[in-house]
Amino acid sequence: MHCEQKFHEIYGRDAEGLFFSPYRICPIGAHSDHNLGKITGLAIDKGIHIAFRPKQNGVIEMTSLQFPKRAQWHIREIGEKTGDWADYLRGATWALSKEHTLSVGLCGVIEGSLPIGGLSSSAAVILAFLGALAKVNRIKLAPQELIDIAFDAEKNYVGVNVGTLDQSCEVLSKANHLLYLDCKNNRYELIPESPNMKSYAIAIFFSGLEHSLAGSKYNMRVDELRAGVYALQAFSGYEYGKFNQANARDVSFSVYQAYKDKLPTQWAKRCEHWYTEFQRVEAGAEAWRRGDLEEYGRLSFESGWSSIHNWESGAPEQIRLYEIMRETDGIYGGRFSGAGFKGCCMALVNPDKVDFIQEQVEKKYLDSFPEMKGKYSFHLCKSADGIGVGL
């Protein structure tokens, strides 16, 4: 790994450990975990590596191969957010220190094996760093504890209103299985590929866009959904408490249907996405169980459509990539994904048509956005184990 080479260049000796966290894809289930919905997802064989050595003085010193400036802090003096890439690592230190006593720091180099963005790179960075920091402090983290601490770091330190989709996929997944997770109670199933299922590969199309999730309208859309749910509770006579405790999962679909016309348009759209996505996830899990990849892919395309028109997310570049995928032969289904720092589209594709797909999507996309030449990229992946498999 390049991170190991860079570590030796910086410190003049080899790293003592190497920790890996995979990226993830979520073909169906986007924008629902924060309100206790259900999701389906897969870890992929690309992700974040960290090469590291312990520092007995408690100092943490981190370098990224993707971002400039080395970051440094002490395990007992983490400080406030600074707005840079290392906030996710500071947040991980903060969240882990609330649950466990830390006495050892570390020096390390982080490397991403794909361009950053759209594959929950922020969660993967947090998880890889948590794995390394726990290792040097001789802390054993069970899979669910690892998920919970990573979630706490991103939501309550970094300030992004995420659910547990990203962390769960990257920890719990198993190669050649679909993770089917209920975010209300953390119950999950790993559904194996059916013998009847057509073969597939995972294609990732990076748009070339750059943006920050925390600085986008992501949090606002989550608040709009919650506002809609809060209003539905009031209209229907439900007992309700504080605003931030309102969850769509606690209000039935029939109540939404009865009172949705009373909601402001934006709130109604956010609710429409959440409730229909919940139905798509359940239908998608059953399609996967049957080995019906075409139906699962159709539902993924439908999820992408709802994200555009009901959740109202996605930049023009991402939306155009999604439209191109829908009209390209050999793509079973897919959607765009924009978490983290940049945006991409993911798709489940026919392995026999990869060359055709790569050529067609790139040509049509760069015809629409020629300024993305040199920034756009295509990558082929396969499903992989989450880090919990090796804990």
N, C-alpha and C positions, 0 to 999 in steps of 0.2 A: 504494500500500500504506500502511496505517496506520503501519507501522514507519518509513517514510520521513518521514512527517509528524511522528511523535514524535521522531525523530532531530533534525529541524530545531528543534523546540521546546526540546530539551535543550541542543543545541550551537550554535544560532544560525546554522547553515549546513547546506548539503545534504550528504547522504551521497555518497561517491565510488563506492561499489559496492553491488550488491544480489545476494545469492546465494540460491538456492532448492534445497531438498531435498524430494522428495515423501514422503508417507506410503505405506504399503504394506498390502495384504491378503494373507493366506495361507489360501486356501480349503481346501487339503489340505497337510499336512506339519508341523503344529504339534508342538512338544515333541519334535523329533527331530534338529534340526541340531546341538545340543550333543553328540550321540553319533554324529556323522558320517553322518546319514541323508540322505534326499533330500527336496526341497521343491518345491512349485509356488506361484507368487505373481505378483502384479501391482502395479506402482506406480500410484497414483491421482493425479488432477489437483488434489489439495489437499496442503498440506504446511507446511513451515517456511521463512519468509523471514527474512533478516538484512540490514539496511541498515548500512553500516559505512564508516569512514575509518581510514587507518593512523595509528598513534601512534609516532613515531620514538624515543621514550624507552623503548620496550619494555613499557609498561603496557598491560594489557588491562582494559577497563571495559565491562561489559555490562549492559543493561537488558532485561527481558522484559515484554511486554504482558500476559502471563498470570500472572506471579508478582511479588510485591512485592520490594523491596530491590534496589538496584544492586549488582552484584558486581565486585570489582576484585582483580587480582593482577599479578605481573610474570612475563614469560616465563621468567625464570631463577629465580624464587622462587614456585613454584606452591603449595607447601604441601600439607597433608593435606586430606582430605575434611571438609566442614563440615556435610553433611547437607541442603544446600539444592539448589535447582534448578540452580545453576551448577556443581555437581560434575561434570556431564557435560561442561561446557566446560573445566573445569580438567583433567579426564581427557584431553580431546582435545589440549590444549596439551602435557601431559605425554607423551602417546604420539607426537605429531608431533615433539617436541623430541628424542626418542630416535633418530629416523631422519634428521632434518635440523636444521641450525643455524638458529635463529631469532634475528633481530635487531630486528624491528619488531613492535610490538603493535598493538592496534586498539581503537577505541571503536565500539560497535554496539548496535542494538536488534533483538531477536528477536520474531517474531510467528508464531503458528500460525493457519492458516486454518480449523481445526476445533477443537472442544473436545479437550483433550489426553487421550489414552488409548486403548489397544487397537489402535493403528495403527502401532506402533513409533515413537512420537513421540520417545522418547529417542534412538534411532539417527538419526532425521531431524535432531534438534537438533545432535547431534555432527557429522554430515556437513555440514550447512549452515555450522557454525562452522569446521570444518576447511577447507572451500572458501574461506572468507573469509580465514582466517589464512594459508593457503598463498598466496593471491593477493597479500596485502600483503608477503609475504616472497619473492615471485617464485619459488615452488616449484611445479613441475609434478608432479602426482600421477597416475599411471596408475590406471585403475579398480580393479584388484586391490589396489594399494597403499593406495588410499583405503579400501577395504573392510577390509583388515587393520589399518590404524591405528585406524579407528573401533571395530573389534572389540576391539582391545587396550585402548582407553580405557574401554569399558563393562565388560569382564570384569575387567581387572587393576587398574584404578584405582577405578571405581565399585563393583565387587565383585559383579556379577550374572553368574551362570554361563550366559551366552548362547552361542549358536552364531553362524553368519554369515548366517542367514536374512534378518534385517531389513536389514542393510547391503547384502547382495547384491541384494535386491529393489529397494532404493532407488537403487542405482547402475546395475545391469545391465538393468533392465526396458526394454521398448519398447512403445509404445502399440499396442493391438490384437494383442498377442502374450502368450502365457503363458510365464513364466520357469520352466524345468525345470532344477533345479540339484542336482548331487551334491556334498554338503558334504565328502565325503572327499577329493576331488581338485580341487574348484572347477570342474569341467567343467560347462558349461551349454548349454542349447539354448533359443532363443526360438521357440516354436511358434506360427505365425500362426493366426488365426481361420480356420476352414474356410469355404468358400463355402456349405456345407450347414448351418452353425451358425445357430441362431435368434439374433435380436438380444437383447442384455441390457444392463442398467445395473447399477451397483454401488450398493447401498443400505447406509448406515451408520446403525445405531440406537444412540445413546449412552444408557446406562442411568442416568447421573447419579451413579454410584458414584465414589468416590475412594479410592485406595490406592497404596502404594509397592511396586513390584516387589521392590526389594532387601530390603524389610522383610517381605515376604510369605513363604509357604512354597515359593516357586518354587525357590530353591536347594536346599531339603531334598528336593524331589521329584527333582531332577536327581541328587542324591546317592543316593537310594533306587534309581533306575534303575541307576546305576553299581555300587551294592552288589550288585544282582541279577546284573549282568553279571560282576562279580568272582567271585561264587559259582558261576555257570555255568562259568566258566573252570576253577575248582578241581574241580568235580564231573566235568567231562569230560576232565580231564587236560591242558587247554591250558596252554602256558607263559604266565605272566603276570608283570607287573612291579609298579610302584607302583599304588596304588588309583586315583589321579587320571589314570592313563594307560589305564584300562579303558574300552573303547568298545563299545557294542552292535554296531556295524558289524563288529567283529572276531570276533563269535561268531555262527555260522550259525543260521538259523531252526530247522533240524533239531535242533541241540544244545539250543536253548531248549525245543523241544517235548519232548525226551527227559527233561529235568531240571527243568522248570518246577514240578512238583508238590513238589519239595524246597525251593522258595524260600518265605520268609515271605510272607504274603498281600500286604502292601504292595509288596514288591519285585516279586512276580509280576505285579501289576497294572501297575506302571510298565513292565515289560518287554512285557507284552501290548499296551499302547498303542504302544510304539515299533515292535515288529515288524509289527503290523497296519497302522500308519500308513505304514510303508515300502511295504507292498503296495498300500495305497490310492493313494499318490503315483504309483507306476508305472502302476497301472490308470487313474488320473485323467489322466495325461499322454497315454495312448493314446486315451482318450475325447475329450479336447480335440482331438487330432490328427484324429480322425474327424469332429469337429463335433458330437459327442453331448453337448450341454449338459445334458440331463436326467440322463445317467449321471454326468457330472462333478459336478453338483449333488447327486445322491444320495450320492456318495462324500464330499462335503463335509459333508453332514448326518451321515453315519456317523462322520466324524472328530470332529465336535462331540460325538456320543454317547460316543465312547471317551474324549474329554477329561474328560467328566463322570464316567464310571463307572470308567475304568481309571487315568487320570492324576489323577483326583479334584480337579480345579480348577474354578473358577467359583463366584461368590457366588450366592445364591438369585435375585437380581435378573437376573443374566446368564443363568442357567439358564432362568428363566421367559421371557425374551426369545427364547431359542433354541427353547423349546417352542412359543411363539406362531408363530414363523417356520415351523416344520414343519407347522403346521396352516393356514397362510394360502395361499390360491390365488394363483398368479402368482410364487411364490418358488421358483426352481429348486433352490437349496441355500444353505447358509451355516453359520456357527458363531460362537461367541463368541470374543473376543480381549481379553486383559486386561493386556498388557504396558504398561510405562510408569507412568502415574500414575492412570489411571482405566480403566473397562471399557466395551466396546461389543460389538455383534454386527454382522457383515457378512453380506451376502447378494447373490447374483446373482439379478436379478429381471427379469420381463417388463416392458419399458418401457411397454407399453400398459395395465398394471395398477398403475402407480405410485401413483396417487391412492387406489385401493382399499386397497393394501397399507399405505400410510402411515396411513390412517384406522383400519384394523383393528388393526394392531400397537399404535398409540398407545392406542386405547381399551382393549384387553385388558390391556396392560401397566400402565396407570394404574389400572385397576380392581383389579389385584393389588397395586400399590404406589403408592397415591395421594400419598404423601409425596414422590414423585419429580416431581410436577407442577412445571414451571418449570425442572427440571434435566434431564429427559429431552429428547432432540432427535433429529430425523431429517434426514439429508442424502443427496443423490443425487450420485454421482460417476461418472467414466469412467476407463478405463485411460490411462496416460500414460507418457512416456519417463522413465527414470531419469536421474540427473545425469551418469552416465558418457557419455551420448550427446553431451553438450555439452562434454566435456573436450577 
